[in-house]
Amino acid sequence: MPVANTDARSVASSDGAAETSGNIAFTPPSPPSQAALAFQDIIGGACAFRLWGMLGWQDIRLRYRRSTFGPFWLTMSMGGLVGGLGVLYAELFKVDVADYLPFIAAGFVLWGLLSDLISEGCTVFIDAEGIIKQVNLPLSVHVYHMAWRNFIIFAHNAIVFIAVAVLFSIQPGWAGLLFLPGLALLCLNGVWIGLLLGLVSARFRDVPQIVGSVMRIAFFLTPIIWKPELVPDRAYLLDLNPFFHFMELVRAPALGQTPGLVSWLAVLGITLGGWLVTLLMYRLYRWRIAYWI
């Protein structure tokens, strides 16, 4: 009676990828694509929230260690700035202080968050050079760390607006609920801005200086210390200013107003387009960041 041969036999294919043992074939998995690696990096960084959350708090503690008031120096500095400029520009523009001071308080607090997300996003990978070259972490961790640190600063500065709102009896009402999705969209855009500008700035070191100059100009072109009602004949130009739409999406609900549909559409379009461009660039050049810095 013939006996079946049960010896394992290996058959190598042209790329050496297939092996057989009896009737079972083993094929080593192919390496993940750059797109998959980029996506895993972004998701993995978000899941490491305990790490970048702790690092963000640690940054604030180290900045104000041995200080009596600690991070509340941020609040007092912002309060002095809002109070001084609010009274001055209310007189220059001939507007009611009770109407103008909450507007400028919300504007300065939000602009601080927006401008810091953009400017620090340019240097996020450059500043983390030592960690990137020594510790195997998702690169997006450094972007989440930067965004969280600036959100903590924003939370301290927001106390100034809350105090002004209480002082002048600002009641947001139901429109105030739109503050949360507006702020969430602002932070979500801060992440892709950090990934994209951080990557480009790691390769081209002139980008942070260019962005800094643009932000200084944008501060005066965006209604932060002036109200759109003061230039009614040029109001259409605000629709071309992306910073205005981000500010309006958060500031208007805080003041009890409803943001316009144009601002919602503009911010949603920027969010979608920005993330698509960022994912494309991050897929292509993420692996080069460690060499560029």
VENVENSUL-V866137 format. One record per residue. N is the residue number from 0. RES is the residue in one letter. PHI is phi in whole degrees, -180 to 180 (none if undefined). PSI is psi in degrees with one decimal (999 if undefined). Layout:
N:RES:PHI:PSI
N:RES:PHI:PSI
//
This chain:
0:M:none:127.7
1:P:-71:143.9
2:V:-106:131.0
3:A:-69:139.9
4:N:-83:117.3
5:T:-107:11.4
6:D:-65:144.1
7:A:-74:133.5
8:R:-123:136.4
9:S:-111:129.0
10:V:-121:117.9
11:A:-91:129.3
12:S:-80:-179.0
13:S:-61:-32.6
14:D:-101:9.1
15:G:68:25.0
16:A:-99:-13.6
17:A:-115:140.9
18:E:-137:145.0
19:T:-124:142.2
20:S:-133:101.0
21:G:70:-122.0
22:N:-102:7.1
23:I:-105:128.9
24:A:-105:134.4
25:F:-113:124.6
26:T:-123:115.3
27:P:-58:138.4
28:P:-66:144.1
29:S:-75:149.7
30:P:-64:146.6
31:P:-65:152.5
32:S:-75:165.9
33:Q:-64:-33.8
34:A:-64:-42.8
35:A:-66:-39.9
36:L:-65:-40.7
37:A:-64:-43.6
38:F:-64:-42.7
39:Q:-63:-35.4
40:D:-63:-47.0
41:I:-67:-44.3
42:I:-69:-41.6
43:G:-63:-37.5
44:G:-65:-41.1
45:A:-65:-37.2
46:C:-71:-20.2
47:A:-87:41.9
48:F:-66:-27.6
49:R:-65:-37.3
50:L:-70:-57.7
51:W:-72:-22.0
52:G:-67:-43.0
53:M:-67:-40.4
54:L:-64:-37.8
55:G:-63:-45.7
56:W:-64:-37.6
57:Q:-64:-38.0
58:D:-59:-44.0
59:I:-66:-41.1
60:R:-65:-43.0
61:L:-68:-34.0
62:R:-67:-32.9
63:Y:-120:26.5
64:R:-68:149.1
65:R:63:15.5
66:S:-100:141.3
67:T:-66:-45.6
68:F:-95:-10.5
69:G:60:-139.3
70:P:-66:-10.6
71:F:-73:-5.2
72:W:-62:-31.9
73:L:-60:-44.7
74:T:-66:-43.9
75:M:-68:-38.1
76:S:-64:-44.7
77:M:-65:-39.2
78:G:-63:-43.0
79:G:-64:-39.8
80:L:-65:-46.8
81:V:-65:-44.5
82:G:-64:-46.3
83:G:-66:-51.3
84:L:-71:-32.7
85:G:-62:-47.9
86:V:-67:-41.7
87:L:-63:-52.8
88:Y:-74:-25.1
89:A:-64:-37.2
90:E:-72:-39.8
91:L:-67:-41.6
92:F:-86:-5.5
93:K:59:50.3
94:V:-122:163.7
95:D:-72:129.0
96:V:-61:-39.0
97:A:-63:-25.3
98:D:-93:-33.0
99:Y:-84:-38.2
100:L:-63:-43.7
101:P:-63:-34.4
102:F:-65:-47.6
103:I:-72:-30.8
104:A:-65:-47.4
105:A:-63:-38.1
106:G:-64:-46.9
107:F:-67:-40.5
108:V:-64:-45.3
109:L:-72:-38.8
110:W:-64:-35.4
111:G:-59:-43.1
112:L:-67:-47.8
113:L:-64:-47.3
114:S:-68:-36.1
115:D:-69:-38.2
116:L:-61:-38.3
117:I:-77:-49.5
118:S:-68:-43.7
119:E:-75:-23.3
120:G:-63:-30.0
121:C:-65:-33.6
122:T:-110:15.1
123:V:-63:-41.1
124:F:-81:-33.4
125:I:-64:-43.4
126:D:-68:-26.3
127:A:-97:22.1
128:E:-54:-48.1
129:G:-60:-42.7
130:I:-69:-42.0
131:I:-61:-38.5
132:K:-83:-11.0
133:Q:-117:-25.5
134:V:-122:134.1
135:N:-86:94.2
136:L:-130:154.7
137:P:-59:132.8
138:L:-62:-27.5
139:S:-67:-16.9
140:V:-57:-38.8
141:H:-69:-31.6
142:V:-72:-44.8
143:Y:-63:-37.8
144:H:-61:-47.1
145:M:-62:-44.1
146:A:-66:-40.4
147:W:-66:-41.0
148:R:-60:-42.7
149:N:-72:-28.7
150:F:-68:-37.0
151:I:-62:-43.9
152:I:-62:-41.5
153:F:-60:-41.3
154:A:-63:-38.9
155:H:-66:-42.9
156:N:-69:-28.3
157:A:-63:-20.7
158:I:-60:-33.7
159:V:-63:-46.8
160:F:-64:-40.2
161:I:-61:-42.5
162:A:-63:-42.3
163:V:-66:-40.7
164:A:-63:-39.9
165:V:-68:-40.9
166:L:-61:-39.9
167:F:-105:15.9
168:S:57:47.5
169:I:-80:121.9
170:Q:-119:101.1
171:P:-61:-32.3
172:G:68:-153.2
173:W:-67:-29.3
174:A:-63:-25.4
175:G:-64:-20.7
176:L:-65:-23.3
177:L:-72:-9.7
178:F:-61:-40.9
179:L:-66:-51.2
180:P:-64:-32.7
181:G:-64:-44.1
182:L:-67:-37.2
183:A:-63:-41.9
184:L:-65:-38.7
185:L:-62:-45.5
186:C:-68:-37.7
187:L:-62:-39.1
188:N:-70:-31.3
189:G:-62:-30.7
190:V:-70:-49.0
191:W:-68:-31.3
192:I:-63:-42.3
193:G:-65:-40.9
194:L:-65:-44.8
195:L:-75:-52.9
196:L:-68:-33.9
197:G:-64:-40.3
198:L:-66:-48.7
199:V:-66:-39.9
200:S:-69:-29.8
201:A:-64:-31.0
202:R:-88:-41.8
203:F:-119:104.8
204:R:-75:-5.4
205:D:-81:-15.0
206:V:-61:-44.2
207:P:-58:-38.0
208:Q:-68:-38.9
209:I:-65:-45.6
210:V:-64:-39.8
211:G:-61:-41.5
212:S:-65:-41.4
213:V:-63:-40.4
214:M:-68:-35.1
215:R:-66:-39.3
216:I:-70:-41.3
217:A:-63:-29.3
218:F:-60:-41.2
219:F:-82:-23.7
220:L:-85:-12.6
221:T:-101:137.6
222:P:-67:87.8
223:I:-116:-51.0
224:I:-101:-3.6
225:W:-132:151.1
226:K:-98:146.2
227:P:-58:-27.8
228:E:-66:-18.3
229:L:-75:-17.8
230:V:-130:65.8
231:P:-63:-29.8
232:D:-74:-16.2
233:R:-116:15.8
234:A:-63:-27.1
235:Y:-65:-23.3
236:L:-69:-22.4
237:L:-66:-28.9
238:D:-66:-19.3
239:L:-92:-2.5
240:N:-101:105.7
241:P:-63:-30.4
242:F:-64:-36.1
243:F:-61:-42.3
244:H:-66:-39.5
245:F:-66:-42.1
246:M:-64:-44.7
247:E:-66:-34.2
248:L:-66:-25.7
249:V:-107:-39.6
250:R:-71:-42.2
251:A:-59:-49.0
252:P:-62:-35.3
253:A:-64:-27.7
254:L:-95:5.7
255:G:84:20.1
256:Q:-115:159.7
257:T:-100:124.2
258:P:-62:148.5
259:G:-71:157.8
260:L:-62:-34.1
261:V:-61:-40.6
262:S:-66:-40.7
263:W:-63:-46.2
264:L:-65:-40.0
265:A:-64:-45.4
266:V:-68:-41.7
267:L:-64:-39.6
268:G:-66:-42.3
269:I:-64:-40.2
270:T:-62:-48.5
271:L:-66:-49.1
272:G:-64:-40.5
273:G:-64:-41.7
274:W:-70:-35.7
275:L:-64:-46.0
276:V:-65:-41.8
277:T:-64:-44.1
278:L:-63:-37.7
279:L:-65:-48.9
280:M:-66:-40.8
281:Y:-66:-35.4
282:R:-65:-37.9
283:L:-81:-37.2
284:Y:-123:4.3
285:R:-57:-41.4
286:W:-71:-12.5
287:R:-91:-11.4
288:I:-59:-43.2
289:A:-62:-29.2
290:Y:-81:-34.1
291:W:-71:-34.0
292:I:-83:999
//
